[in-house]
Amino acid sequence: QVQLVESGGGWVQPGGSLRLSCAASGSIFRLNVMGWHRQAPGKQRELVAAVASNNITNYADNMKGRSTIARDDDKNMLYLEMNNLKPEDTAVYYCNMFFRMSGQDYENWGQGTHITGSS
């Protein structure tokens, strides 16, 4: 079992910056993909950015150029830095870990942290 705990959410003015952190603990399989997803009110959950254990990254188109995802496997941490935040970035942000072991897929989610981007 893997536990994921997000932190760093809050209120931010448009154009501002924010850094989210996710602490992972438990039975972590090192070959994994970690990511940030978000869910705005009334919308489906969507990918923000993801990073594999080989540090290959993937960003949603609307986050390219204004967000950076990074992981620190020594500390079991995942980070997301977002710049030039917009009101439409308002959402609950979830940390996610996916891995495949012995032919079985495992996916874990954190409880989420809320970001409100408004003036």
MMTF fields as JSON, N, C-alpha, C and O atoms, coordinates in Angstrom:
{
  "mmtfVersion": "1.0.0",
  "mmtfProducer": "UNKNOWN",
  "numBonds": 475,
  "numAtoms": 476,
  "numGroups": 119,
  "numChains": 1,
  "numModels": 1,
  "chainsPerModel": [1],
  "groupsPerChain": [119],
  "chainIdList": ["A"],
  "bondAtomList": [4, 2, 8, 6, 12, 10, 16, 14, 20, 18, 24, 22, 28, 26, 32, 30, 36, 34, 40, 38, 44, 42, 48, 46, 52, 50, 56, 54, 60, 58, 64, 62, 68, 66, 72, 70, 76, 74, 80, 78, 84, 82, 88, 86, 92, 90, 96, 94, 100, 98, 104, 102, 108, 106, 112, 110, 116, 114, 120, 118, 124, 122, 128, 126, 132, 130, 136, 134, 140, 138, 144, 142, 148, 146, 152, 150, 156, 154, 160, 158, 164, 162, 168, 166, 172, 170, 176, 174, 180, 178, 184, 182, 188, 186, 192, 190, 196, 194, 200, 198, 204, 202, 208, 206, 212, 210, 216, 214, 220, 218, 224, 222, 228, 226, 232, 230, 236, 234, 240, 238, 244, 242, 248, 246, 252, 250, 256, 254, 260, 258, 264, 262, 268, 266, 272, 270, 276, 274, 280, 278, 284, 282, 288, 286, 292, 290, 296, 294, 300, 298, 304, 302, 308, 306, 312, 310, 316, 314, 320, 318, 324, 322, 328, 326, 332, 330, 336, 334, 340, 338, 344, 342, 348, 346, 352, 350, 356, 354, 360, 358, 364, 362, 368, 366, 372, 370, 376, 374, 380, 378, 384, 382, 388, 386, 392, 390, 396, 394, 400, 398, 404, 402, 408, 406, 412, 410, 416, 414, 420, 418, 424, 422, 428, 426, 432, 430, 436, 434, 440, 438, 444, 442, 448, 446, 452, 450, 456, 454, 460, 458, 464, 462, 468, 466, 472, 470],
  "bondOrderList": [1, 1, 1, 1, 1, 1, 1, 1, 1, 1, 1, 1, 1, 1, 1, 1, 1, 1, 1, 1, 1, 1, 1, 1, 1, 1, 1, 1, 1, 1, 1, 1, 1, 1, 1, 1, 1, 1, 1, 1, 1, 1, 1, 1, 1, 1, 1, 1, 1, 1, 1, 1, 1, 1, 1, 1, 1, 1, 1, 1, 1, 1, 1, 1, 1, 1, 1, 1, 1, 1, 1, 1, 1, 1, 1, 1, 1, 1, 1, 1, 1, 1, 1, 1, 1, 1, 1, 1, 1, 1, 1, 1, 1, 1, 1, 1, 1, 1, 1, 1, 1, 1, 1, 1, 1, 1, 1, 1, 1, 1, 1, 1, 1, 1, 1, 1, 1, 1],
  "groupList": [{"groupName": "GLN", "atomNameList": ["N", "CA", "C", "O"], "elementList": ["N", "C", "C", "O"], "formalChargeList": [0, 0, 0, 0], "bondAtomList": [1, 0, 2, 1, 3, 2], "bondOrderList": [1, 1, 2], "singleLetterCode": "Q", "chemCompType": "L-PEPTIDE LINKING"}, {"groupName": "VAL", "atomNameList": ["N", "CA", "C", "O"], "elementList": ["N", "C", "C", "O"], "formalChargeList": [0, 0, 0, 0], "bondAtomList": [1, 0, 2, 1, 3, 2], "bondOrderList": [1, 1, 2], "singleLetterCode": "V", "chemCompType": "L-PEPTIDE LINKING"}, {"groupName": "LEU", "atomNameList": ["N", "CA", "C", "O"], "elementList": ["N", "C", "C", "O"], "formalChargeList": [0, 0, 0, 0], "bondAtomList": [1, 0, 2, 1, 3, 2], "bondOrderList": [1, 1, 2], "singleLetterCode": "L", "chemCompType": "L-PEPTIDE LINKING"}, {"groupName": "GLU", "atomNameList": ["N", "CA", "C", "O"], "elementList": ["N", "C", "C", "O"], "formalChargeList": [0, 0, 0, 0], "bondAtomList": [1, 0, 2, 1, 3, 2], "bondOrderList": [1, 1, 2], "singleLetterCode": "E", "chemCompType": "L-PEPTIDE LINKING"}, {"groupName": "SER", "atomNameList": ["N", "CA", "C", "O"], "elementList": ["N", "C", "C", "O"], "formalChargeList": [0, 0, 0, 0], "bondAtomList": [1, 0, 2, 1, 3, 2], "bondOrderList": [1, 1, 2], "singleLetterCode": "S", "chemCompType": "L-PEPTIDE LINKING"}, {"groupName": "GLY", "atomNameList": ["N", "CA", "C", "O"], "elementList": ["N", "C", "C", "O"], "formalChargeList": [0, 0, 0, 0], "bondAtomList": [1, 0, 2, 1, 3, 2], "bondOrderList": [1, 1, 2], "singleLetterCode": "G", "chemCompType": "PEPTIDE LINKING"}, {"groupName": "TRP", "atomNameList": ["N", "CA", "C", "O"], "elementList": ["N", "C", "C", "O"], "formalChargeList": [0, 0, 0, 0], "bondAtomList": [1, 0, 2, 1, 3, 2], "bondOrderList": [1, 1, 2], "singleLetterCode": "W", "chemCompType": "L-PEPTIDE LINKING"}, {"groupName": "PRO", "atomNameList": ["N", "CA", "C", "O"], "elementList": ["N", "C", "C", "O"], "formalChargeList": [0, 0, 0, 0], "bondAtomList": [1, 0, 2, 1, 3, 2], "bondOrderList": [1, 1, 2], "singleLetterCode": "P", "chemCompType": "L-PEPTIDE LINKING"}, {"groupName": "ARG", "atomNameList": ["N", "CA", "C", "O"], "elementList": ["N", "C", "C", "O"], "formalChargeList": [0, 0, 0, 0], "bondAtomList": [1, 0, 2, 1, 3, 2], "bondOrderList": [1, 1, 2], "singleLetterCode": "R", "chemCompType": "L-PEPTIDE LINKING"}, {"groupName": "CYS", "atomNameList": ["N", "CA", "C", "O"], "elementList": ["N", "C", "C", "O"], "formalChargeList": [0, 0, 0, 0], "bondAtomList": [1, 0, 2, 1, 3, 2], "bondOrderList": [1, 1, 2], "singleLetterCode": "C", "chemCompType": "L-PEPTIDE LINKING"}, {"groupName": "ALA", "atomNameList": ["N", "CA", "C", "O"], "elementList": ["N", "C", "C", "O"], "formalChargeList": [0, 0, 0, 0], "bondAtomList": [1, 0, 2, 1, 3, 2], "bondOrderList": [1, 1, 2], "singleLetterCode": "A", "chemCompType": "L-PEPTIDE LINKING"}, {"groupName": "ILE", "atomNameList": ["N", "CA", "C", "O"], "elementList": ["N", "C", "C", "O"], "formalChargeList": [0, 0, 0, 0], "bondAtomList": [1, 0, 2, 1, 3, 2], "bondOrderList": [1, 1, 2], "singleLetterCode": "I", "chemCompType": "L-PEPTIDE LINKING"}, {"groupName": "PHE", "atomNameList": ["N", "CA", "C", "O"], "elementList": ["N", "C", "C", "O"], "formalChargeList": [0, 0, 0, 0], "bondAtomList": [1, 0, 2, 1, 3, 2], "bondOrderList": [1, 1, 2], "singleLetterCode": "F", "chemCompType": "L-PEPTIDE LINKING"}, {"groupName": "ASN", "atomNameList": ["N", "CA", "C", "O"], "elementList": ["N", "C", "C", "O"], "formalChargeList": [0, 0, 0, 0], "bondAtomList": [1, 0, 2, 1, 3, 2], "bondOrderList": [1, 1, 2], "singleLetterCode": "N", "chemCompType": "L-PEPTIDE LINKING"}, {"groupName": "MET", "atomNameList": ["N", "CA", "C", "O"], "elementList": ["N", "C", "C", "O"], "formalChargeList": [0, 0, 0, 0], "bondAtomList": [1, 0, 2, 1, 3, 2], "bondOrderList": [1, 1, 2], "singleLetterCode": "M", "chemCompType": "L-PEPTIDE LINKING"}, {"groupName": "HIS", "atomNameList": ["N", "CA", "C", "O"], "elementList": ["N", "C", "C", "O"], "formalChargeList": [0, 0, 0, 0], "bondAtomList": [1, 0, 2, 1, 3, 2], "bondOrderList": [1, 1, 2], "singleLetterCode": "H", "chemCompType": "L-PEPTIDE LINKING"}, {"groupName": "LYS", "atomNameList": ["N", "CA", "C", "O"], "elementList": ["N", "C", "C", "O"], "formalChargeList": [0, 0, 0, 0], "bondAtomList": [1, 0, 2, 1, 3, 2], "bondOrderList": [1, 1, 2], "singleLetterCode": "K", "chemCompType": "L-PEPTIDE LINKING"}, {"groupName": "THR", "atomNameList": ["N", "CA", "C", "O"], "elementList": ["N", "C", "C", "O"], "formalChargeList": [0, 0, 0, 0], "bondAtomList": [1, 0, 2, 1, 3, 2], "bondOrderList": [1, 1, 2], "singleLetterCode": "T", "chemCompType": "L-PEPTIDE LINKING"}, {"groupName": "TYR", "atomNameList": ["N", "CA", "C", "O"], "elementList": ["N", "C", "C", "O"], "formalChargeList": [0, 0, 0, 0], "bondAtomList": [1, 0, 2, 1, 3, 2], "bondOrderList": [1, 1, 2], "singleLetterCode": "Y", "chemCompType": "L-PEPTIDE LINKING"}, {"groupName": "ASP", "atomNameList": ["N", "CA", "C", "O"], "elementList": ["N", "C", "C", "O"], "formalChargeList": [0, 0, 0, 0], "bondAtomList": [1, 0, 2, 1, 3, 2], "bondOrderList": [1, 1, 2], "singleLetterCode": "D", "chemCompType": "L-PEPTIDE LINKING"}],
  "groupTypeList": [0, 1, 0, 2, 1, 3, 4, 5, 5, 5, 6, 1, 0, 7, 5, 5, 4, 2, 8, 2, 4, 9, 10, 10, 4, 5, 4, 11, 12, 8, 2, 13, 1, 14, 5, 6, 15, 8, 0, 10, 7, 5, 16, 0, 8, 3, 2, 1, 10, 10, 1, 10, 4, 13, 13, 11, 17, 13, 18, 10, 19, 13, 14, 16, 5, 8, 4, 17, 11, 10, 8, 19, 19, 19, 16, 13, 14, 2, 18, 2, 3, 14, 13, 13, 2, 16, 7, 3, 19, 17, 10, 1, 18, 18, 9, 13, 14, 12, 12, 8, 14, 4, 5, 0, 19, 18, 3, 13, 6, 5, 0, 5, 17, 15, 11, 17, 5, 4, 4],
  "groupIdList": [1, 2, 3, 4, 5, 6, 7, 8, 9, 10, 11, 12, 13, 14, 15, 16, 17, 18, 19, 20, 21, 22, 23, 24, 25, 26, 27, 28, 29, 30, 31, 32, 33, 34, 35, 36, 37, 38, 39, 40, 41, 42, 43, 44, 45, 46, 47, 48, 49, 50, 51, 52, 53, 54, 55, 56, 57, 58, 59, 60, 61, 62, 63, 64, 65, 66, 67, 68, 69, 70, 71, 72, 73, 74, 75, 76, 77, 78, 79, 80, 81, 82, 83, 84, 85, 86, 87, 88, 89, 90, 91, 92, 93, 94, 95, 96, 97, 98, 99, 100, 101, 102, 103, 104, 105, 106, 107, 108, 109, 110, 111, 112, 113, 114, 115, 116, 117, 118, 119],
  "secStructList": [7, 3, 3, 3, 3, 3, 3, 7, 7, 3, 3, 3, 7, 6, 6, 7, 7, 3, 3, 3, 3, 3, 3, 3, 3, 3, 1, 7, 7, 1, 1, 7, 3, 3, 3, 3, 3, 3, 3, 7, 6, 6, 1, 7, 7, 3, 3, 3, 3, 3, 3, 3, 6, 6, 7, 7, 3, 3, 3, 7, 4, 4, 4, 6, 6, 6, 3, 3, 3, 3, 3, 3, 6, 6, 6, 6, 3, 3, 3, 3, 3, 3, 7, 1, 7, 7, 4, 4, 4, 7, 3, 3, 3, 3, 3, 3, 3, 3, 3, 3, 3, 6, 6, 3, 3, 3, 3, 3, 3, 7, 7, 7, 3, 3, 3, 3, 3, 7, 7],
  "xCoordList": [0.846, 0.0, 0.882, 1.883, 0.497, 1.236, 0.355, -0.828, 0.932, 0.223, 0.837, 2.058, -0.023, 0.404, -0.267, -1.485, 0.532, 0.006, 0.466, 1.663, -0.497, -0.188, -0.146, -0.772, 0.598, 0.624, 0.999, 1.507, 0.74, 1.166, 0.055, 0.307, -1.167, -2.259, -2.621, -2.077, -3.543, -3.984, -4.544, -4.877, -4.634, -5.15, -3.98, -2.974, -4.115, -3.048, -3.67, -4.665, -3.093, -3.581, -3.223, -2.209, -4.032, -3.662, -2.273, -1.92, -1.512, -0.134, 0.853, 2.065, 0.342, 1.207, 1.756, 1.481, 2.542, 3.187, 2.87, 2.553, 2.966, 2.691, 3.478, 3.715, 3.886, 4.598, 3.87, 3.643, 3.51, 2.863, 3.895, 4.847, 3.674, 4.537, 3.681, 2.535, 4.251, 3.57, 4.581, 5.625, 4.251, 5.107, 4.555, 3.389, 5.395, 4.985, 5.591, 6.73, 4.832, 5.332, 4.668, 3.674, 5.251, 4.679, 5.491, 6.703, 4.834, 5.497, 5.637, 4.783, 6.718, 6.922, 7.769, 8.891, 7.228, 7.963, 8.679, 8.049, 9.996, 10.803, 10.523, 10.676, 10.12, 9.796, 8.342, 7.439, 8.125, 6.756, 6.616, 7.604, 5.417, 5.109, 4.336, 3.344, 4.805, 4.106, 3.589, 4.206, 2.464, 1.888, 0.975, 0.612, 0.62, -0.373, -1.565, -1.424, -2.732, -3.983, -4.804, -4.534, -5.792, -6.637, -8.088, -8.391, -8.954, -10.376, -11.026, -11.068, -11.528, -12.235, -13.703, -14.19, -14.403, -15.824, -16.607, -16.528, -17.355, -18.192, -17.465, -18.067, -16.174, -15.389, -14.748, -14.67, -14.296, -13.614, -12.181, -11.596, -11.636, -10.241, -9.364, -9.623, -8.328, -7.452, -5.993, -5.645, -5.151, -3.718, -3.169, -3.526, -2.304, -1.561, -0.148, 0.307, 0.527, 1.891, 2.252, 1.703, 3.176, 3.623, 5.111, 5.659, 5.746, 7.178, 7.435, 7.009, 8.139, 8.455, 9.727, 10.418, 10.02, 11.202, 12.497, 13.552, 12.436, 13.612, 13.631, 14.414, 12.745, 12.654, 12.118, 12.271, 11.512, 10.799, 9.498, 8.769, 9.215, 8.054, 7.009, 7.293, 5.808, 4.685, 3.816, 3.477, 3.452, 2.648, 1.38, 1.379, 0.311, -0.879, -0.539, 0.291, -1.184, -0.852, -1.004, -0.189, -2.04, -2.283, -1.364, -1.453, -0.488, 0.459, 1.899, 2.807, 2.099, 3.456, 3.96, 3.241, 5.199, 5.808, 5.542, 6.201, 4.601, 4.329, 4.237, 3.749, 4.698, 4.749, 5.96, 6.421, 6.452, 7.586, 7.313, 7.031, 7.394, 7.235, 8.609, 9.46, 8.811, 10.104, 9.887, 8.94, 10.774, 10.683, 12.045, 13.091, 12.001, 13.203, 12.991, 12.339, 13.539, 13.295, 14.024, 13.617, 15.076, 15.757, 14.853, 14.896, 14.033, 13.133, 11.698, 10.816, 11.464, 10.098, 9.152, 8.064, 9.584, 8.808, 8.547, 9.349, 7.404, 7.033, 6.659, 6.031, 7.046, 6.785, 6.141, 6.32, 5.395, 4.874, 4.953, 4.336, 5.711, 5.787, 4.98, 5.163, 4.102, 3.244, 3.426, 3.45, 3.551, 3.715, 2.591, 1.866, 2.465, 1.443, 0.073, -0.603, -0.302, -1.558, -2.741, -2.726, -3.771, -4.958, -6.169, -6.122, -7.251, -8.455, -8.9, -9.435, -8.687, -9.107, -8.226, -8.519, -7.164, -6.349, -6.947, -6.456, -8.005, -8.679, -9.195, -9.965, -8.768, -9.14, -8.573, -7.776, -8.995, -8.327, -7.239, -7.499, -6.034, -4.885, -4.54, -4.384, -4.427, -4.181, -2.829, -2.444, -2.143, -0.905, -1.272, -2.184, -0.562, -0.883, 0.402, 1.412, 0.351, 1.465, 0.922, -0.03, 1.534, 1.147, 2.367, 3.446, 2.189, 3.248, 2.65, 1.52, 3.446, 3.023, 4.005, 5.217, 3.49, 4.341, 3.715, 2.54, 4.499, 4.035, 2.782, 1.866, 2.757, 1.647, 0.388, -0.641, 0.453, -0.722, -0.464, 0.62, -1.473, -1.375, -1.796, -2.765, -1.046, -1.358, -1.417, -0.549, -2.443, -2.587, -3.043, -3.974, -2.362, -2.657, -2.882, -2.273, -3.764, -4.105, -3.989, -4.243, -3.602, -3.656, -5.05, -5.956, -5.2, -6.506, -6.786, -7.935, -5.751, -5.921, -5.631, -5.787, -5.204, -4.996, -5.609, -5.495, -6.255, -7.062, -6.258, -5.565, -6.361, -5.778, -6.901, -7.72, -6.912, -7.873, -7.095, -6.291, -7.336, -6.665, -7.663, -8.413, -7.68, -8.622, -8.079, -7.218, -8.581, -8.132, -8.989, -8.769],
  "yCoordList": [-1.19, 0.0, 1.242, 1.311, 2.211, 3.472, 4.6, 4.671, 5.47, 6.655, 7.885, 8.015, 8.772, 10.01, 11.17, 11.181, 12.141, 13.291, 14.564, 14.839, 15.337, 16.587, 17.748, 17.711, 18.769, 20.015, 21.144, 20.918, 22.368, 23.534, 24.26, 25.261, 23.779, 24.479, 25.762, 26.069, 26.509, 27.741, 28.702, 28.337, 29.939, 30.988, 31.724, 31.994, 32.042, 32.766, 33.719, 33.388, 34.882, 35.859, 35.444, 34.777, 35.826, 35.543, 36.083, 37.202, 35.274, 35.641, 35.188, 35.289, 34.689, 34.26, 32.863, 32.206, 32.433, 31.122, 30.32, 30.866, 29.016, 28.118, 26.843, 26.419, 26.229, 24.966, 23.927, 24.12, 22.841, 21.739, 20.656, 20.442, 19.99, 18.867, 17.652, 17.768, 16.488, 15.236, 14.3, 13.989, 13.858, 12.92, 11.518, 11.263, 10.611, 9.225, 8.353, 8.563, 7.388, 6.444, 5.097, 4.981, 4.085, 2.75, 1.884, 2.061, 0.955, -0.015, 0.574, 0.368, 1.306, 2.019, 1.171, 0.794, 0.877, 0.18, 1.228, 2.136, 1.106, 2.195, 2.525, 3.677, 1.552, 1.828, 2.256, 1.424, 3.571, 4.056, 5.359, 5.955, 5.774, 7.085, 7.848, 7.359, 9.046, 9.899, 11.113, 11.594, 11.592, 12.717, 13.558, 13.196, 14.682, 15.582, 15.629, 15.786, 15.489, 15.61, 16.664, 16.979, 17.206, 18.185, 17.995, 17.468, 18.443, 18.375, 19.679, 20.025, 20.393, 21.642, 21.322, 20.268, 22.218, 21.983, 21.699, 22.458, 20.612, 20.271, 19.683, 19.458, 19.431, 18.897, 17.564, 17.193, 16.865, 15.602, 15.847, 16.895, 14.863, 14.941, 14.859, 14.071, 15.679, 15.722, 15.732, 16.164, 15.248, 15.24, 16.656, 17.421, 16.997, 18.251, 17.974, 18.589, 17.049, 16.688, 15.362, 14.999, 14.647, 13.372, 13.209, 13.778, 12.424, 12.152, 10.694, 10.202, 10.015, 8.613, 8.493, 9.482, 7.28, 7.067, 7.323, 7.488, 7.36, 7.726, 9.219, 9.688, 9.96, 11.425, 11.932, 13.113, 11.091, 11.563, 12.183, 11.596, 13.381, 14.134, 14.264, 14.127, 14.53, 14.753, 15.838, 15.774, 16.841, 17.951, 18.089, 17.838, 18.489, 18.876, 20.115, 20.933, 20.239, 21.35, 22.7, 23.6, 22.841, 24.146, 24.407, 25.46, 23.459, 23.657, 23.748, 24.071, 23.465, 23.546, 24.98, 25.92, 25.132, 26.446, 27.223, 28.232, 26.787, 27.501, 26.546, 26.923, 25.331, 24.41, 23.497, 23.214, 23.051, 22.127, 21.041, 21.328, 19.816, 18.679, 18.087, 18.016, 17.667, 17.089, 16.069, 16.163, 15.108, 14.092, 13.928, 14.134, 13.556, 13.272, 11.902, 11.774, 10.894, 9.531, 9.229, 8.33, 9.958, 9.748, 10.151, 9.558, 11.167, 11.661, 11.194, 11.513, 10.443, 10.009, 11.194, 11.201, 12.189, 13.407, 13.697, 13.372, 14.314, 14.795, 16.261, 16.655, 17.06, 18.492, 18.967, 18.378, 20.043, 20.726, 22.215, 22.739, 22.883, 24.336, 24.914, 24.538, 25.819, 26.438, 27.945, 28.55, 28.529, 29.966, 30.545, 29.824, 31.863, 32.553, 31.876, 31.548, 31.684, 30.993, 31.82, 33.05, 31.104, 31.731, 31.283, 30.245, 32.039, 31.604, 30.199, 29.461, 29.829, 28.493, 27.378, 26.201, 27.724, 26.719, 26.323, 25.41, 27.013, 26.671, 25.24, 24.891, 24.422, 23.008, 22.342, 22.927, 21.118, 20.269, 19.5, 18.88, 19.55, 18.918, 17.641, 17.637, 16.566, 15.245, 14.701, 14.82, 14.118, 13.394, 11.951, 11.374, 11.389, 10.046, 9.246, 9.786, 7.98, 7.078, 5.838, 5.215, 5.488, 4.291, 3.403, 3.885, 2.123, 1.189, -0.168, -0.49, -0.948, -2.279, -3.271, -3.118, -4.274, -5.257, -6.627, -6.825, -7.56, -8.935, -8.962, -9.749, -8.096, -8.069, -7.406, -7.421, -6.824, -6.171, -4.677, -4.26, -3.881, -2.428, -1.97, -2.467, -1.013, -0.405, 1.105, 1.706, 1.694, 3.144, 3.677, 3.161, 4.718, 5.312, 6.809, 7.46, 7.338, 8.761, 9.371, 8.72, 10.628, 11.378, 11.936, 11.728, 12.647, 13.214, 14.515, 14.947, 15.128, 16.36, 17.607, 17.639, 18.628, 19.939, 20.974, 20.87, 21.966, 22.892, 24.131, 24.706, 24.531, 25.794, 26.676, 26.268, 27.882, 28.876, 30.019, 30.672, 30.255, 31.341, 32.426, 32.297, 33.49, 34.565, 35.863, 35.863, 36.949, 38.264, 38.707, 39.784],
  "zCoordList": [0.0, 0.0, 0.0, 0.714, -0.807, -0.916, -0.412, -0.743, 0.384, 0.851, 0.192, 0.102, -0.26, -0.898, -0.177, 0.0, 0.235, 0.962, 0.273, 0.181, -0.21, -0.902, 0.084, 1.144, -0.287, 0.473, -0.465, -1.563, -0.016, -0.788, -1.509, -2.179, -1.387, -2.046, -1.327, -0.265, -1.913, -1.285, -2.305, -3.432, -1.87, -2.744, -3.381, -2.724, -4.647, -5.328, -6.338, -6.982, -6.472, -7.435, -8.851, -9.058, -9.828, -11.228, -11.537, -11.163, -12.216, -12.523, -11.475, -11.671, -10.359, -9.275, -9.489, -10.492, -8.512, -8.577, -7.327, -6.271, -7.482, -6.362, -6.56, -7.691, -5.456, -5.528, -4.699, -3.505, -5.326, -4.63, -4.324, -5.075, -3.209, -2.83, -2.544, -2.11, -2.794, -2.5, -1.85, -2.425, -0.64, 0.075, -0.077, 0.224, -0.543, -0.734, 0.354, 0.77, 0.804, 1.797, 1.562, 0.845, 2.193, 2.069, 1.131, 1.004, 0.479, -0.397, -1.794, -2.657, -2.003, -3.261, -4.192, -3.857, -5.355, -6.397, -7.222, -7.763, -7.322, -7.856, -9.308, -9.714, -10.096, -11.5, -11.56, -11.647, -11.512, -11.464, -12.234, -12.662, -12.396, -12.952, -11.888, -11.349, -11.599, -10.643, -11.382, -12.332, -10.938, -11.657, -10.8, -9.681, -11.358, -10.77, -11.71, -12.922, -11.119, -11.829, -11.109, -9.95, -11.779, -11.113, -11.54, -12.611, -10.666, -10.953, -10.543, -9.362, -11.522, -11.265, -11.01, -11.419, -10.341, -10.054, -11.33, -12.296, -11.33, -12.464, -13.652, -14.702, -13.497, -14.615, -14.237, -13.066, -15.264, -15.017, -14.572, -14.844, -13.886, -13.486, -14.727, -15.637, -14.749, -15.906, -15.487, -14.388, -16.383, -16.128, -16.208, -17.104, -15.273, -15.323, -15.842, -16.807, -15.19, -15.58, -14.93, -13.889, -15.549, -14.999, -15.267, -16.211, -14.42, -14.583, -14.234, -13.189, -15.129, -14.896, -14.055, -13.81, -13.623, -12.789, -13.563, -12.95, -14.903, -15.709, -16.021, -16.847, -15.336, -15.442, -16.78, -17.091, -17.551, -18.738, -18.266, -17.467, -18.768, -18.316, -19.421, -20.611, -18.974, -19.885, -19.27, -18.088, -20.077, -19.579, -20.411, -21.616, -19.752, -20.486, -21.316, -20.919, -22.459, -23.353, -22.666, -22.87, -21.857, -21.23, -20.032, -19.399, -19.723, -18.622, -19.115, -18.349, -20.382, -20.928, -20.867, -21.205, -20.434, -20.384, -19.115, -18.868, -18.306, -17.053, -15.864, -14.798, -16.043, -14.912, -15.068, -16.174, -13.923, -13.91, -12.891, -11.727, -13.32, -12.413, -12.137, -13.024, -10.899, -10.529, -9.416, -8.634, -9.368, -8.328, -7.658, -8.273, -6.392, -5.63, -5.005, -3.969, -5.634, -5.174, -3.861, -3.125, -3.566, -2.271, -1.12, -0.042, -1.362, -0.322, -0.531, 0.267, -1.594, -1.933, -2.049, -1.473, -2.799, -2.955, -4.427, -5.303, -4.665, -5.997, -5.852, -4.869, -6.827, -6.773, -8.077, -9.143, -7.945, -9.12, -8.87, -7.942, -9.699, -9.612, -10.771, -11.928, -10.438, -11.451, -11.41, -10.338, -12.559, -12.694, -13.538, -14.224, -13.469, -14.261, -14.092, -15.067, -12.852, -12.585, -13.059, -13.022, -13.507, -14.038, -13.246, -12.587, -13.294, -12.568, -12.969, -12.142, -14.211, -14.647, -14.101, -14.316, -13.407, -12.726, -11.385, -10.722, -10.991, -9.743, -9.814, -10.708, -8.872, -8.871, -7.631, -6.898, -7.415, -6.437, -7.188, -8.219, -6.66, -7.299, -6.539, -5.318, -7.301, -6.717, -7.17, -8.333, -6.241, -6.523, -6.861, -6.268, -7.803, -8.288, -8.505, -8.956, -8.183, -8.475, -9.165, -8.693, -10.281, -11.028, -11.232, -11.577, -11.02, -11.375, -11.716, -11.347, -12.429, -12.837, -12.226, -12.372, -11.55, -10.912, -11.06, -10.75, -11.532, -11.757, -12.612, -12.373, -13.606, -14.541, -14.029, -14.705, -12.843, -12.279, -12.129, -11.723, -12.46, -12.353, -10.966, -10.393, -10.446, -9.151, -9.338, -9.972, -8.781, -8.874, -7.526, -6.909, -7.096, -5.787, -5.943, -6.792, -5.111, -5.154, -3.759, -2.745, -3.747, -2.511, -2.294, -3.101, -1.191, -0.837, -1.587, -1.681, -2.112, -2.877, -2.066, -0.845, -2.784, -2.175, -3.109, -4.33, -2.523, -3.32, -3.684, -2.845, -4.934, -5.385, -5.9, -6.724, -5.392, -5.868, -6.486, -5.82, -7.751, -8.446, -8.792, -9.76, -8.014, -8.279, -7.717, -6.838, -8.226, -7.728, -6.568, -6.014]
}
